[in-house]
Amino acid sequence: MSGSHMVLSTGANAPFGKEDTVRVTITWKHAPAELDVSCFMVGADGKVSSDDYFIFYNQPADPHGHVRLQRPNDKTTEFTIALKELERTGVDKCVFAATLDGPGTFADVVGCSLTAQGKQSHITYSITEATSETSLVLAEVYRHTSGFKLRAVGRGFNGGLKPLAEAHGVTVEEGEPSAAPPDTVQSNISDTRPNTANAKAEMEASFPGSGKINLLKQSVQISLKKKQIDREKARVAVVFDASDSMSKLYTGGTVQKAFERVLAVAICMDDDGEMDVWFFADRAKRTPSATEQNYENYVKRTYPKPRLFGVGWGNNEPEVMKDIILKYTKEDPNNTIPTYVIFFSDGGVYETEKISNLLIECSGTPIFWQFVGLGNADYGVLQKLDDLHGRVVDNADFFALDDIDSVTDAELYDRLLNEFPGWLKQVRAKGILRS
């Protein structure tokens, strides 16, 4: 085999190039119970088209044989993926996950790693961050304009098999164990094609109001329940990069769609149902708070053109960060309700020292920063947040998306809420956030 060996960290991705077939191998040194590894072959909506595309121990291949599972030993599971054949199907990505069939959590699993290997590719990802869930999405092989890529996910699910399966369109009947053995799973998978009328009625009963936002709110609630923070309240803010390189994302409607998806988080979590909004480039600009009543065409109304908008063309993250900190620590301080900031940027991050100092300085305040990268760009210090020392608590997370429009609502919300629950526990334990 030729080609370089790539080592991925959580949230990172790597291309497979011209590979026809790759082998994805998951291994572990120790687990407190049997580890059942599976693959969900999902479409663009993030769901399997039927139970035939849920690959696990008792169903080791899909009907076409594009993904095949083998278990060489009790601590290894291998999947062979025919990428060239998969290109001609409706499968958008293959999601690899593991569930503990018994006591314990993934915090008790030792030496778990994933390797993807082909003739030219050799990619590894080690799951080193302890997680208290009983199911874990390890990685995904997904379509991209340049071919298939591997993304290191490392996202946990509470409750075992059931929420994991449901998140990918597989319904496990009520009354079964959360981490059911493989032979039980097969008999309890129902037809995944939804009853549209029933689903719509249930949605409208749960969330009366605007249909578009309601569907997003429903996905948010599912993620909040998985993370066990569905009763938490927070002040929610969103920040959008408005530099020149983002212009196509504005004119193409991507920023408006991202705005709506984040607004659903604010409606579900925010203490007053409003979302505070900032745009930035060389300078920062606060705009009116967003609500369920004024969200339509919000971006177009508030951001007609960069030059008219008056924020410049470059990237100056520290300016907007300082204004956010001013807002929530001086103008409107509150140590009983956390502030959750979702910060979108397409890269060009170069103010490493200033950004680092601001995150360190505000780490003793109840503000959590969730940075989201748009595209494959230079994110500088944002990619090294876990190595940022001197903070009272780890108050920030980062992940990058090649194409936010192609990410399902369920996946986006799970990733947005990945580290926020753990941060809440830390700031409460240290008295930064009071009851």
C-alpha positions, 0 to 999 in steps of 0.5 A: 500500500502506498499513500500517507497515514492520517491520524484524525481527531474528533470532528476531523475528516479525511478523503479516500481519493480514488479508492474502489473498496475500503475496509473499516476496522473497529478494535478495542482492548477491554469493554465491561460488556459485549460491544455490538458494532453496527452500520447504518446506511442512510440517505440524505435525510439521515435515515435508513430506507428500510431495516435491510440497510441496518448492518449488524451481527445478525444481518451482516450485509445489505441486499446488494452487498455494498457493505459487509460485516465480519467479526474476526475475534471478540474484540474486532469488527470489520466492514468492507465497503464497496465505495465505487458501487455505493456511488450509484445508490441512494446511500448518502453515508455509512454511520458506524456505531457501537453499543454496550450489551450489558453494564457499564458505559464507554467511559469503561471501554479501553483502547477503542480505535477505528482504522479505514484502509484501502490501496491508497488510504490509511486513516486511524481514529482513536476514541480517547475522550471518556463518555458516560453513554452506552452507545457511541457513533464512532465515525461515518463514511460520507459523500462529498463532491470530491468523492467519499470521506471519513469523518471522526465523530465520537458522539455518544447516545444515552439509553443504548440501542433504542435512541441510537437506532431511532436517530437513524430511522430504525424503530425499536418497539417499546418494552425491549431492553435499551441494549438488546442482544443482536438476535432480539434487535432483528425481530423488533425492527419495524418498517421505517417508512413513516406514516406522514399523516400521523407524524404530522398530527403528532408534531402539530399537537406537540408544537402548535405554530409554524410548521418549518420551525416546529419540525426543527424544534422536534429534532432539538427536543430529541437531542436535548432528551438524549443529552438529559438537558431537556429541562435546562434553560439558557440564554442562546446567542448566534454569531455569523461570520460576515466576511467577504469569503462568506458572501456566497453562503449569504446569497445562496440562502445557507446562512438563513437556513443555518439561522433557522436551525439554530433559532429552534434551539433558542426557542426550546432552551432560551429563557424568553424564547428569543435569540440574540444575534451578532454578525462580524467581519472587521467589526462586530454588529448586534442586530435585533433579537430573533423570535418565532414571529420574525425569523422569516427572511431575517438574514436578508432583512438585516444583512443586505450587503457587506458594504452597506452593513458596515462590518468590513470584509476581513475576520476579527473574531476578538471584536465580536467576542469582546462585545458578547462578553460585555453583553453577558457579564456587564450589561446583562449579567446573570449567574443563575442562567447559562449563556450558550453561544453558537459561533459560525465561521468559514475560517481565516482565524489568525488572532490566536493569542487574542482569542485564547486570552478571551476564552481564558479570561471568561472561563470563570463566567457562565458562558459556553462557546460552540464554534462551528466551522463552515467548509474546509479552511484554516481554523487556527486556534479553534482546532486546538481548544482542548489544548488551551490551558489556564482556564477555570473550566473547558468553556468551548467546543469546535467542529467543522462541516464540509457542507452544513446544508447536507448535514441532517437536523438530528446530526447537527443538534447532537453535535451542537450539544455535544460538550454543553451538558458536561460544561454545565456540570462543571460550572455548577460544581465550581459555583460559577453557575448557581441554582 
